[in-house]
């Protein structure tokens, strides 16, 4: 095996060379981490909160679009169990210049199906419905069990939150 020679400085750097290296390191740090333009932690949290609010509003707008466009299928008060992969039927109806994107539709359906009213409808229902409000397939016992489990988790979380934030008189 060949040994690699050790690197050593035989004589110290000149002051000019040392200052030059120091300036190069300083410039490289300044270029990669721009401290002046970096928002504070409070500003970052505020920007994240605003982004979440904007996303939430977009999803709610997509849900409203679904409620208006397909009233036979989507109803907030009297939820019906939806056909599996119903978003594919919705995508077929979308035009290319439409304001609601496929991603927002998926998010809106997720939001709609995680609602407690929807979960109760799946537990009590016997069939799933298409966009025209017609029965298309039976609800399996596994899907009913899953809906019951999700509902149980949601109610436990709500109860825990209520216990945690009890008003003190």
C-alpha positions as CSV (number, residue, x, y, z in Angstrom):
1,X,0.0,0.0,0.0
2,X,1.2,3.4,-0.7
3,X,0.9,6.0,1.9
4,X,-0.6,9.4,1.0
5,X,1.6,12.3,2.0
6,X,0.3,14.4,4.8
7,X,-0.7,17.9,4.0
8,X,1.1,20.5,6.0
9,X,1.8,24.2,5.7
10,X,5.5,24.8,5.7
11,X,5.2,28.6,6.1
12,X,2.2,30.7,7.3
13,X,0.1,32.5,4.8
14,X,0.7,36.1,4.1
15,X,-1.8,38.6,5.6
16,X,-3.0,39.5,2.2
17,X,-3.6,35.9,1.2
18,X,-5.3,35.2,4.6
19,X,-7.6,38.3,4.1
20,X,-8.4,37.1,0.6
21,X,-9.4,33.6,1.8
22,X,-11.5,35.1,4.6
23,X,-13.3,37.4,2.2
24,X,-14.0,34.4,-0.2
25,X,-15.5,32.4,2.7
26,X,-17.5,35.3,3.8
27,X,-18.9,35.9,0.3
28,X,-19.8,32.3,-0.2
29,X,-21.7,32.2,3.1
30,X,-23.5,35.4,2.2
31,X,-24.5,34.0,-1.2
32,X,-25.9,30.8,0.1
33,X,-27.7,32.0,3.3
34,X,-29.2,35.3,2.8
35,X,-29.9,36.3,6.3
36,X,-31.4,39.7,5.5
37,X,-34.1,38.3,3.2
38,X,-35.0,35.3,5.3
39,X,-38.3,35.8,7.1
40,X,-38.5,35.5,10.9
41,X,-40.0,32.4,12.5
42,X,-43.2,34.4,13.3
43,X,-43.4,35.6,9.7
44,X,-42.9,32.0,8.4
45,X,-45.7,30.7,10.6
46,X,-48.0,33.5,9.5
47,X,-47.2,32.7,5.8
48,X,-47.8,28.9,6.5
49,X,-51.1,29.7,8.1
50,X,-52.2,31.9,5.2
51,X,-51.3,29.1,2.8
52,X,-53.4,26.6,4.7
53,X,-56.3,29.0,4.8
54,X,-56.0,29.6,1.0
55,X,-55.9,25.8,0.4
56,X,-58.9,25.3,2.7
57,X,-60.9,27.9,0.9
58,X,-60.0,26.4,-2.5
59,X,-61.2,23.0,-1.3
60,X,-64.4,24.4,0.1
61,X,-65.0,26.1,-3.3
62,X,-64.5,22.8,-5.0
63,X,-67.0,21.1,-2.6
64,X,-69.5,23.9,-3.4
65,X,-69.0,23.3,-7.1
66,X,-69.7,19.6,-6.6
67,X,-72.8,20.4,-4.5
68,X,-74.1,22.7,-7.3
69,X,-73.1,20.6,-10.3
70,X,-74.2,17.2,-9.0
71,X,-77.0,17.8,-6.5
72,X,-78.4,14.2,-7.0
73,X,-75.2,12.8,-5.6
74,X,-73.6,15.4,-3.3
75,X,-75.7,16.9,-0.4
76,X,-74.2,18.1,2.9
77,X,-77.3,17.5,5.0
78,X,-78.4,14.1,3.5
79,X,-75.1,12.5,2.4
80,X,-75.2,9.4,0.2
81,X,-72.5,6.9,0.0
82,X,-70.5,7.6,-3.2
83,X,-69.6,5.2,-5.9
84,X,-66.0,4.0,-5.6
85,X,-63.7,6.0,-8.0
86,X,-66.5,8.6,-8.6
87,X,-63.8,11.2,-9.4
88,X,-63.1,9.4,-12.8
89,X,-66.8,10.1,-13.8
90,X,-66.4,13.7,-12.8
91,X,-63.2,14.1,-14.8
92,X,-65.0,12.8,-17.9
93,X,-67.4,15.8,-17.5
94,X,-64.7,18.4,-17.0
95,X,-63.8,20.7,-19.8
96,X,-60.2,21.7,-20.3
97,X,-60.9,25.4,-19.5
98,X,-62.7,24.6,-16.2
99,X,-61.7,26.5,-13.1
100,X,-61.8,23.5,-10.8
101,X,-58.7,21.3,-11.2
102,X,-58.6,17.5,-10.9
103,X,-56.4,17.8,-7.8
104,X,-59.0,20.1,-6.1
105,X,-61.8,17.7,-7.0
106,X,-59.8,14.8,-5.4
107,X,-59.2,17.0,-2.3
108,X,-62.9,18.0,-2.2
109,X,-64.1,14.4,-2.4
110,X,-61.6,13.5,0.4
111,X,-62.9,16.4,2.5
112,X,-66.6,15.4,1.8
113,X,-66.0,11.7,2.6
114,X,-64.3,12.4,5.9
115,X,-67.3,14.3,7.2
116,X,-69.2,12.6,10.0
117,X,-72.5,12.8,8.2
118,X,-71.0,10.9,5.2
119,X,-69.5,8.2,7.5
120,X,-72.9,7.7,9.2
121,X,-74.5,7.4,5.7
122,X,-72.0,4.7,4.8
123,X,-72.7,2.8,8.0
124,X,-76.5,3.0,7.6
125,X,-76.6,2.6,3.8
126,X,-76.9,-0.5,1.7
127,X,-75.8,0.9,-1.7
128,X,-73.4,3.4,-3.2
129,X,-74.6,6.1,-5.7
130,X,-73.4,7.5,-9.0
131,X,-73.5,11.1,-10.1
132,X,-77.1,10.8,-11.2
133,X,-78.2,9.6,-7.8
134,X,-78.8,6.0,-8.9
135,X,-77.7,2.9,-6.9
136,X,-74.7,1.3,-8.5
137,X,-73.0,-1.1,-6.0
138,X,-73.5,-2.5,-2.6
139,X,-71.5,-1.3,0.4
140,X,-69.3,-4.1,1.7
141,X,-69.1,-5.0,5.4
142,X,-65.5,-4.0,5.3
143,X,-66.3,-0.5,4.2
144,X,-69.0,-0.2,6.9
145,X,-66.5,-1.3,9.5
146,X,-63.9,1.2,8.2
147,X,-66.5,4.0,8.3
148,X,-67.4,3.1,11.9
149,X,-63.7,3.1,12.9
150,X,-63.1,6.5,11.3
151,X,-66.2,7.9,13.0
152,X,-65.1,6.5,16.3
153,X,-61.6,8.1,15.9
154,X,-63.1,11.5,15.0
155,X,-65.5,11.5,18.0
156,X,-62.7,10.5,20.3
157,X,-60.5,13.4,19.0
158,X,-63.4,15.9,19.4
159,X,-64.1,14.7,23.0
160,X,-60.4,14.9,23.8
161,X,-60.2,18.5,22.4
162,X,-63.3,19.5,24.5
163,X,-61.8,18.1,27.7
164,X,-58.5,19.9,27.0
165,X,-60.2,23.3,26.4
166,X,-62.7,23.3,29.2
167,X,-64.0,26.8,30.1
168,X,-63.1,27.8,33.7
169,X,-65.8,29.6,35.7
